[in-house]
Amino acid sequence: MAEKTEEVGNELFEDVAALTGLPREQITVELTRILKDVGSTPENVTMDELRQATAMLLIEVMNGEAEK
């Protein structure tokens, strides 16, 4: 089984949220919700978890499933 990658935490989470170009409050809520679904939080997220959550959010947005 692969080892858990290093936690990148809240700083990277905030950077990714800002880089989406979406309203800050909305993207933070959505990414936090998805991170919770994959068993993580913005404070202790790993790069892989954040990558997975961002991809899941993109799919939801493209399918019109993201919370409004």
N, C-alpha and C positions, 0 to 999 in steps of 0.2 A: 504494500500500500504506500502511496506517495506521501511524503511529509507535507504538513501544512506549510504554505509559504509564509514568509515574514509579514507581520501585520504592518500596514502602511497608515492606518488610522485616519483620523478626522481631517488632517491636512489635505491628503489626496482626495478624499471624498468631497471636500469643499472645492478643490480645484476642478474636479470633473463636473460637479454641479454647475459651476460658473461657466465652464467651457461649452456646455450644451447650448447656451444662448436662450434657454427657456427661462420663464420667470423663476427666480431663486426659490421662493417659498414652495411653488408647485413641484419643482424637480427634487427638492430636498425631501418633501413628504413622500413622493413616489419612490425615489431610490431607497429611502429608509424602510418603506413598506416591503419592497422587494427583498432588501437585505434581510429583513426579519423572516421572510419566507424561506430564505436559504440558510438561516441560522446564524446571522451575523448582525452587527450594528455599525454605524458610522465610526464609532470610537475604536473598534478593534477589527475592522475589515481588512482582508488581505487583498492583494492586487488581483488575484484570480476571482475572488468573490465579487469585487467591484466590477471587474470586467464582465462577469456573468450577469450581475444585476443590471448593468448598463445595456447589455444586449437584450435582456428580457424587457426592459423598458422600451427600447427601440421597437421591438416586435409589437408590444402592446400599443404604442402610439400609431404604428403603421396599420394595425388592425382596428384602430378606434376603440380600444379597450381600456385605455388609461382613465383613471378617475378624473372627473371634471370638477 
